[in-house]
């Protein structure tokens, strides 16, 4: 018997566009007929569907949502939010690939703060097929994320922070900048010392 109330999950992510592409490559084959990325235009009150996370992030530089596909080809059910990592830098390649909104200055040094992969839903509000398929979609998304990221984040005092994941590109980029600030609001973070960039390798149906 399903207990009433919400279910939620969140992981904070340090990822550059190369990491988003790796995540999408690991996830895409597993959700080919199960889910799709979408972006929302609040002013037009419309949604756009996208074949991949990188394409969605070119459409909306900030966030995209992974949802189940229904029989009519539209998205249904709860949202899984992917929120992009914020980067302050003078690195022209990173600025170009992320929209270039946060350029570092003498007063505002290079910095990186996490995005997230997260959802919150109310299972009892959904049909049985949506409940079943959303659990599968979320589990597949988290498995793909774990395959292309690592938990090598800790506080500046050395305490491991398991709720953070860092992608290979973001890790390498940060390690090339010893003075780079990693932070999550007031929490100061760093890549765990001695952890070089690494990655490990990482199948759908349609909801009724």
C-alpha positions in Angstrom: 0.0 0.0 0.0 1.5 3.3 -1.1 1.8 5.8 1.8 0.6 9.3 1.1 3.0 12.2 0.9 5.7 13.5 -1.4 8.8 11.7 -2.5 12.0 13.7 -3.4 15.6 13.2 -4.3 18.4 15.7 -5.1 22.1 15.6 -5.9 24.2 18.7 -6.4 26.3 18.7 -9.5 29.5 20.4 -10.7 29.3 19.8 -14.5 30.5 21.6 -17.6 28.8 21.1 -21.0 31.2 18.2 -21.8 29.9 16.5 -18.7 26.3 17.2 -19.7 27.1 15.5 -23.0 28.6 12.5 -21.3 25.6 12.2 -19.0 23.2 12.4 -22.0 25.2 9.8 -23.8 25.0 7.4 -20.9 21.3 8.1 -20.3 19.9 8.5 -23.9 19.8 4.8 -25.0 18.2 3.7 -21.8 15.3 6.2 -22.1 14.8 6.2 -25.9 11.1 5.3 -25.6 10.6 6.2 -22.0 11.4 9.9 -21.5 12.5 13.1 -23.1 14.0 16.5 -22.2 11.9 19.6 -22.3 12.3 23.3 -21.6 9.7 25.8 -20.4 9.0 29.3 -21.7 7.2 31.0 -18.8 6.3 34.1 -20.8 4.8 32.2 -23.7 3.5 29.5 -21.3 4.7 26.8 -23.6 7.0 23.8 -23.5 9.5 22.6 -26.1 10.7 19.0 -26.4 14.4 18.2 -27.2 16.2 15.1 -28.3 19.0 15.5 -25.9 20.2 17.4 -22.8 22.8 19.4 -24.8 20.2 20.5 -27.2 17.9 21.5 -24.4 20.6 23.5 -22.7 21.3 25.4 -26.0 17.6 26.4 -25.9 17.6 27.3 -22.2 21.0 28.0 -20.7 19.8 27.5 -17.2 17.7 24.4 -16.8 15.9 21.5 -18.5 13.4 18.9 -17.3 13.3 15.1 -18.0 9.8 13.7 -18.2 8.0 10.6 -19.2 6.6 10.2 -22.8 3.0 9.5 -23.1 1.2 7.5 -25.9 0.5 10.7 -27.8 4.2 11.8 -27.8 3.7 14.5 -25.2 5.4 14.5 -21.9 3.5 13.4 -18.8 4.0 13.0 -15.1 6.5 14.5 -12.6 9.5 16.6 -13.5 13.2 15.7 -13.0 15.0 19.0 -13.0 18.5 19.5 -14.3 19.9 22.8 -13.2 23.2 23.9 -14.8 26.3 24.6 -12.8 27.1 28.3 -12.5 30.6 29.3 -13.6 32.3 32.7 -13.2 35.4 32.8 -15.4 37.4 34.5 -18.1 37.7 31.2 -20.0 36.3 32.2 -23.4 35.4 28.5 -24.3 33.5 28.0 -21.1 31.8 31.4 -21.4 30.7 30.6 -24.9 29.4 27.1 -24.1 27.5 28.2 -21.0 26.0 31.5 -22.3 28.7 33.8 -21.1 26.6 35.5 -18.3 29.2 35.3 -15.6 32.5 36.9 -16.5 35.2 37.1 -13.8 36.6 40.5 -12.8 39.2 41.7 -10.4 36.4 42.2 -7.9 34.7 38.9 -8.7 37.2 36.1 -9.1 36.7 32.8 -10.9 34.2 30.6 -9.1 32.0 27.6 -9.6 28.7 26.8 -7.8 26.7 23.6 -8.3 23.6 22.9 -10.2 21.5 19.9 -9.4 19.5 16.9 -10.6 16.3 16.7 -8.5 12.7 15.8 -8.3 9.7 16.0 -6.0 6.5 14.2 -6.7 3.3 12.8 -5.0 2.9 9.2 -6.1 -0.7 8.9 -4.9 -1.6 11.6 -7.4 -0.4 9.6 -10.4 -1.8 6.7 -12.3 -0.3 3.3 -11.7 1.6 3.3 -15.1 3.1 6.8 -14.3 4.2 5.7 -10.9 5.8 2.6 -12.3 7.6 4.4 -15.2 8.7 7.4 -13.2 10.5 5.2 -10.7 12.3 3.6 -13.6 13.1 6.9 -15.3 14.5 8.5 -12.1 16.5 5.4 -11.2 17.9 5.3 -14.8 18.8 9.0 -14.6 20.7 8.6 -11.3 22.5 5.5 -12.5 23.7 7.4 -15.6 24.8 10.4 -13.5 26.8 8.2 -11.2 28.5 6.5 -14.2 29.9 9.8 -15.5 30.6 11.7 -12.3 32.4 11.1 -9.0 31.8 12.0 -5.4 35.2 13.7 -5.0 33.9 16.9 -3.3 34.8 17.9 0.3 34.7 21.0 2.4 37.8 23.1 2.7 38.3 21.4 6.2 38.4 18.0 4.5 35.0 16.6 5.3 33.6 14.5 2.4 30.3 15.7 1.0 28.6 12.7 -0.5 25.6 14.7 -1.9 27.8 16.3 -4.5 28.9 14.8 -7.8 31.5 16.3 -10.1 32.0 15.5 -13.8 35.3 14.8 -15.5 35.5 18.0 -17.4 34.5 20.1 -14.4 37.0 18.3 -12.2 39.9 18.8 -14.6 39.0 22.4 -15.2 38.9 23.1 -11.5 42.1 21.3 -10.8 43.8 23.4 -13.4 42.9 26.5 -11.3 44.2 26.1 -7.8 42.7 29.4 -6.7 39.2 28.6 -8.0 36.4 29.0 -5.5 34.0 26.1 -5.3 31.0 27.1 -3.1 27.4 26.3 -2.4 26.1 29.6 -0.9 28.1 29.9 2.3 29.6 26.4 2.1 33.2 26.4 0.8 34.2 23.3 -1.1 37.1 21.8 -3.1 38.0 18.8 -5.2 39.4 16.1 -2.9 43.2 16.3 -3.1 44.9 13.6 -5.1 41.8 12.8 -7.2 42.6 13.1 -10.9 39.8 13.3 -13.4 38.4 9.8 -14.1 35.2 8.3 -15.5 33.7 4.8 -15.8 31.5 3.5 -18.5 27.8 3.0 -18.1 18.9 0.3 -21.8 12.6 1.8 -22.8 9.1 1.7 -23.2 6.4 4.3 -23.4 4.0 5.3 -20.6 0.3 4.7 -21.0 
